[in-house]
């Protein structure tokens, strides 16, 4: 085998190994990014559920406060018979 053939074979092997390693590393990186994206989506959905729960609670408290205020106003607006 000539020296040129050995060099070409060596370069081919190095490039093949580099390509396989590069693809493997990129796939692992993509998988990790995908996992992180899924976790972010789950956290975002959990925050949304919590925000909706808090909003519902605030709506109920506001209704209660308005009802109490209207009750007090109705009681103070009623004519007093003495």
C-alpha positions in Angstrom: 0.0 0.0 0.0 1.5 3.3 -1.0 2.0 6.2 1.4 -0.7 8.3 -0.4 -3.2 5.4 0.0 -2.4 5.2 3.7 -2.9 8.9 4.2 -6.2 8.9 2.3 -7.4 5.8 4.3 -6.3 7.5 7.6 -8.1 10.8 6.7 -11.2 8.8 5.7 -11.2 7.0 9.0 -10.7 10.2 11.0 -13.4 12.0 9.1 -15.8 9.1 9.5 -15.2 8.9 13.3 -15.5 12.7 13.5 -18.8 12.7 11.7 -20.2 9.9 13.8 -19.0 11.6 17.0 -20.4 15.0 15.9 -23.8 13.5 15.1 -23.9 11.7 18.4 -23.0 14.8 20.3 -25.6 16.9 18.4 -28.3 14.3 19.1 -27.6 14.3 22.8 -27.6 18.1 22.8 -31.0 18.2 20.9 -32.4 15.6 23.3 -31.3 17.6 26.3 -32.9 20.8 24.8 -36.1 18.9 24.2 -36.2 17.7 27.8 -35.6 21.2 29.0 -38.4 22.5 26.7 -40.8 19.9 28.0 -39.9 20.8 31.6 -40.4 24.5 30.9 -43.8 23.8 29.3 -44.9 21.8 32.3 -43.8 24.6 34.7 -45.6 27.1 32.5 -48.8 25.0 32.6 -48.5 24.7 36.4 -48.0 28.4 36.8 -51.1 29.0 34.5 -53.2 26.7 36.7 -52.0 28.4 39.8 -52.7 31.8 38.4 -56.2 30.7 37.3 -56.8 29.3 40.8 -55.7 32.6 42.4 -57.8 34.6 40.0 -60.9 32.5 40.8 -60.2 33.0 44.5 -59.9 36.8 44.0 -63.1 36.9 42.0 -64.9 35.0 44.9 -63.4 37.4 47.5 -64.4 40.4 45.4 -68.0 39.1 45.1 -68.1 38.5 48.9 -66.7 42.0 49.6 -69.2 43.7 47.2 -72.0 41.7 48.8 -71.0 42.7 52.3 -70.6 46.4 51.2 -74.0 46.3 49.5 -75.5 44.8 52.6 -74.0 47.6 54.8 -75.2 50.3 52.4 -78.7 48.8 52.3 -78.8 48.7 56.1 -77.7 52.3 56.5 -80.0 53.6 53.7 -83.1 52.0 55.3 -85.3 54.5 57.1 -85.3 54.3 60.9 -88.6 54.6 62.7 -88.2 56.2 66.1 
